[in-house]
């Protein structure tokens, strides 16, 4: 063995031993899982099929209602430049639904209509939906109910002012740290740790709630914890009974947990098909009704897709977020959408009676000239082109 190889081996072993020592002495044992599921897999972040290595709970599809397929579906095609764009950003699914019928559907890289993949933060919109249902069920009085009513540890200091609405609108003032590369920030601890309930206890309200929009995954996790408690069931079972079974979902979904039989990762990680994710968009497009049957109150849905009235960190008015839904305006029309970190989108344009779903492995953030990643507008325009031609 050459001296160079020996030195490299010694350095590598030293790094491993030092890393092991630091993990053990700091108690950050989740880092073993973080490293094994990211760096050792050649990635800096999570995978869209990470559910295969995670404990999960099923969201069952009891009453499937297949999407109607328009006669236009066979004629619609992506242009060459659109096809290239999907390839560059490693899309695995692209689905366009107009007037509640599929007018275009494509899959890549071995995926098909039955393939499930990670929602990432699109799950936040579903947790927002479950919050509305908990209110409808009388388990939460209204969005202005203080959080301390459900979690007494918030009955002190600024925590006394914290309400359900502040969690919904990402204006809680809780000191969750939202960094996606930092392995010591909340997202990594929450995704790769094994005790979400205990993790939530590490954070507190440090800013006045209700004033500033600051997107933090911990807000949704706390919201999910409250919903599960008041409904006396898991989020997955609640989603089965009150959502999947009501909206005609065709396939089961899997919601990743912090440990076996544990707590759902409310902030992320519902693994479902593109067709079933699209149903959440249709539900909100139709004001909380599924084919005429009320799933969630229309007043709550309307509030969910209206600006929250908070301020951005730079002091400007936040007009891009409601109750766990993103909001946009483009080409003289409003739209709202679910959004995940790898470019997972359910884009809804009520004016065009249009739902566009894109799932994949990369997001095109673009130049930053828009309030949202550039690919949001690109995928929406692809859908619009197909209904206008």
Buried (B, 14 or more C-beta within 10 A) or exposed (E): EEEEEEEEEEEEEEEEEEEEEEBEEEEBEBBBBBBEBBEEEEEEBBBBBBBEEBBBBBBBBEEEEEBEEBEBBEEBEBEEEBBEBBEEBBBBBBBBBBEBBBBBBBBBEEBEBEBBBBBBBBBBBBBBBBBBBBBBEEBBEEBEBBBBBBBEEBEEEBBEBBBBBBBBBBBBBBBBBBEEEEBEBBBBBBBBBBBBEEBBEEBBBEBEBBEBBBBBBBBBBBBBBBBBEBBEBBBBBBBBBBBBBBBBBBBBBBBBBBEEEBBBBBBBBBBBBBBBBBBBBBBBBBBBBBEEEEBBBEEBBEBBBBBBBBBBEEEEEBBBBBBBBBBBEBEEBEBBBBBBBBBBBBBBBBEBBBBBBBBBBEBBEBEEEEBBBBBBBBBBBBBBBBBEE
